[in-house]
Amino acid sequence: MKMNFTARQMKVYDSVIQTAEKKLAKFDKFFGDEAEMDITFSMPNGLEMVEITIRSQGMVFRAEEAAETFANAID
């Protein structure tokens, strides 16, 4: 699965991206190689938000979560 990372109006450290890649790699068993995952990091209202969108075979799966840290939001 191809993963695209985006940060909105902020800088995301490589350690956060590596953690996200590791945790989100579990979705590979559900989606084929043609699937594409967009991961967006942002900080609205002081919370750290992660938005995940997966596109596969004409279907779109989307989730978003805000927490005190990006790692908690990804979990």
C-alpha positions as protocol buffer text, in pm:
chain_id: "A"
residue {
  index: 1
  type: MET
  ca { x: 0 y: 0 z: 0 }
}
residue {
  index: 2
  type: LYS
  ca { x: 125 y: 344 z: -87 }
}
residue {
  index: 3
  type: MET
  ca { x: 131 y: 592 z: 203 }
}
residue {
  index: 4
  type: ASN
  ca { x: 124 y: 969 z: 153 }
}
residue {
  index: 5
  type: PHE
  ca { x: 203 y: 1191 z: 452 }
}
residue {
  index: 6
  type: THR
  ca { x: 91 y: 1554 z: 476 }
}
residue {
  index: 7
  type: ALA
  ca { x: 136 y: 1810 z: 754 }
}
residue {
  index: 8
  type: ARG
  ca { x: -92 y: 2112 z: 764 }
}
residue {
  index: 9
  type: GLN
  ca { x: 82 y: 2432 z: 875 }
}
residue {
  index: 10
  type: MET
  ca { x: 335 y: 2246 z: 1090 }
}
residue {
  index: 11
  type: LYS
  ca { x: 643 y: 2023 z: 1087 }
}
residue {
  index: 12
  type: VAL
  ca { x: 610 y: 1653 z: 1171 }
}
residue {
  index: 13
  type: TYR
  ca { x: 918 y: 1476 z: 1305 }
}
residue {
  index: 14
  type: ASP
  ca { x: 1050 y: 1164 z: 1134 }
}
residue {
  index: 15
  type: SER
  ca { x: 991 y: 961 z: 1451 }
}
residue {
  index: 16
  type: VAL
  ca { x: 617 y: 1034 z: 1430 }
}
residue {
  index: 17
  type: ILE
  ca { x: 610 y: 930 z: 1065 }
}
residue {
  index: 18
  type: GLN
  ca { x: 799 y: 609 z: 1141 }
}
residue {
  index: 19
  type: THR
  ca { x: 557 y: 527 z: 1422 }
}
residue {
  index: 20
  type: ALA
  ca { x: 261 y: 589 z: 1191 }
}
residue {
  index: 21
  type: GLU
  ca { x: 412 y: 371 z: 917 }
}
residue {
  index: 22
  type: LYS
  ca { x: 468 y: 87 z: 1162 }
}
residue {
  index: 23
  type: LYS
  ca { x: 118 y: 99 z: 1312 }
}
residue {
  index: 24
  type: LEU
  ca { x: -65 y: 154 z: 982 }
}
residue {
  index: 25
  type: ALA
  ca { x: 126 y: -120 z: 797 }
}
residue {
  index: 26
  type: LYS
  ca { x: -120 y: -362 z: 955 }
}
residue {
  index: 27
  type: PHE
  ca { x: -378 y: -250 z: 698 }
}
residue {
  index: 28
  type: ASP
  ca { x: -173 y: -412 z: 419 }
}
residue {
  index: 29
  type: LYS
  ca { x: -336 y: -748 z: 488 }
}
residue {
  index: 30
  type: PHE
  ca { x: -682 y: -599 z: 420 }
}
residue {
  index: 31
  type: PHE
  ca { x: -599 y: -398 z: 109 }
}
residue {
  index: 32
  type: GLY
  ca { x: -395 y: -487 z: -198 }
}
residue {
  index: 33
  type: ASP
  ca { x: -90 y: -314 z: -341 }
}
residue {
  index: 34
  type: GLU
  ca { x: -309 y: -79 z: -547 }
}
residue {
  index: 35
  type: ALA
  ca { x: -457 y: 81 z: -234 }
}
residue {
  index: 36
  type: GLU
  ca { x: -349 y: 431 z: -138 }
}
residue {
  index: 37
  type: MET
  ca { x: -346 y: 576 z: 214 }
}
residue {
  index: 38
  type: ASP
  ca { x: -336 y: 950 z: 285 }
}
residue {
  index: 39
  type: ILE
  ca { x: -229 y: 1046 z: 638 }
}
residue {
  index: 40
  type: THR
  ca { x: -270 y: 1411 z: 737 }
}
residue {
  index: 41
  type: PHE
  ca { x: -133 y: 1564 z: 1057 }
}
residue {
  index: 42
  type: SER
  ca { x: -266 y: 1893 z: 1196 }
}
residue {
  index: 43
  type: MET
  ca { x: -300 y: 2081 z: 1526 }
}
residue {
  index: 44
  type: PRO
  ca { x: -639 y: 2251 z: 1553 }
}
residue {
  index: 45
  type: ASN
  ca { x: -721 y: 2405 z: 1890 }
}
residue {
  index: 46
  type: GLY
  ca { x: -402 y: 2275 z: 2052 }
}
residue {
  index: 47
  type: LEU
  ca { x: -486 y: 1908 z: 1998 }
}
residue {
  index: 48
  type: GLU
  ca { x: -288 y: 1685 z: 1764 }
}
residue {
  index: 49
  type: MET
  ca { x: -514 y: 1543 z: 1493 }
}
residue {
  index: 50
  type: VAL
  ca { x: -455 y: 1256 z: 1252 }
}
residue {
  index: 51
  type: GLU
  ca { x: -680 y: 1203 z: 949 }
}
residue {
  index: 52
  type: ILE
  ca { x: -650 y: 878 z: 753 }
}
residue {
  index: 53
  type: THR
  ca { x: -812 y: 814 z: 416 }
}
residue {
  index: 54
  type: ILE
  ca { x: -775 y: 483 z: 231 }
}
residue {
  index: 55
  type: ARG
  ca { x: -880 y: 448 z: -132 }
}
residue {
  index: 56
  type: SER
  ca { x: -911 y: 97 z: -270 }
}
residue {
  index: 57
  type: GLN
  ca { x: -1114 y: -53 z: -555 }
}
residue {
  index: 58
  type: GLY
  ca { x: -1345 y: 248 z: -583 }
}
residue {
  index: 59
  type: MET
  ca { x: -1420 y: 257 z: -211 }
}
residue {
  index: 60
  type: VAL
  ca { x: -1310 y: 521 z: 41 }
}
residue {
  index: 61
  type: PHE
  ca { x: -1246 y: 452 z: 410 }
}
residue {
  index: 62
  type: ARG
  ca { x: -1187 y: 752 z: 637 }
}
residue {
  index: 63
  type: ALA
  ca { x: -1110 y: 810 z: 1003 }
}
residue {
  index: 64
  type: GLU
  ca { x: -993 y: 1103 z: 1212 }
}
residue {
  index: 65
  type: GLU
  ca { x: -895 y: 1137 z: 1573 }
}
residue {
  index: 66
  type: ALA
  ca { x: -758 y: 1413 z: 1795 }
}
residue {
  index: 67
  type: ALA
  ca { x: -555 y: 1351 z: 2109 }
}
residue {
  index: 68
  type: GLU
  ca { x: -277 y: 1502 z: 2317 }
}
residue {
  index: 69
  type: THR
  ca { x: -9 y: 1330 z: 2103 }
}
residue {
  index: 70
  type: PHE
  ca { x: 0 y: 1199 z: 1747 }
}
residue {
  index: 71
  type: ALA
  ca { x: 87 y: 850 z: 1874 }
}
residue {
  index: 72
  type: ASN
  ca { x: -230 y: 844 z: 2086 }
}
residue {
  index: 73
  type: ALA
  ca { x: -438 y: 971 z: 1794 }
}
residue {
  index: 74
  type: ILE
  ca { x: -302 y: 697 z: 1567 }
}
residue {
  index: 75
  type: ASP
  ca { x: -381 y: 428 z: 1825 }
}
